[in-house]
Amino acid sequence: MKLYLKSILKGCDWMQWMAKFLIVGDIITLNRHAYRILSISKGIGVYTMMVESVRYRTVKEALFYPSEFVSVKKDSEIVKNERH
């Protein structure tokens, strides 16, 4: 699965900032689903990540985004999923 993560809020590049600290092998959660990052590449304002779906046993194993980002993502369609 390929995830396109894009910050579209002017003056607030929270996702751009956060993506700088993510590395291959990290586990992220989006909409209560966990994904392990397989690769990260940066385009013009867009981070593209190849991920695989995973299950995690404890909260400590996953990196949770703040609820503010989740609500913004749902309203602004920051995340677009494409299955390959």
GIKA-V957069 format. One record per helix or strand of 3 or more residues. SS is the DSSP state (2 for helix, 1 for strand). FROM is the first residue (numbers start at 0). LEN is the number of residues. If there is no record, write none. Layout:
# GIKA-V957069
((SS | FROM | LEN) (SS | FROM | LEN))
This chain:
# GIKA-V957069
((1 | 1 | 5) (2 | 13 | 6) (1 | 26 | 4) (1 | 32 | 10) (1 | 45 | 9) (2 | 58 | 3) (2 | 66 | 10) (1 | 78 | 4))
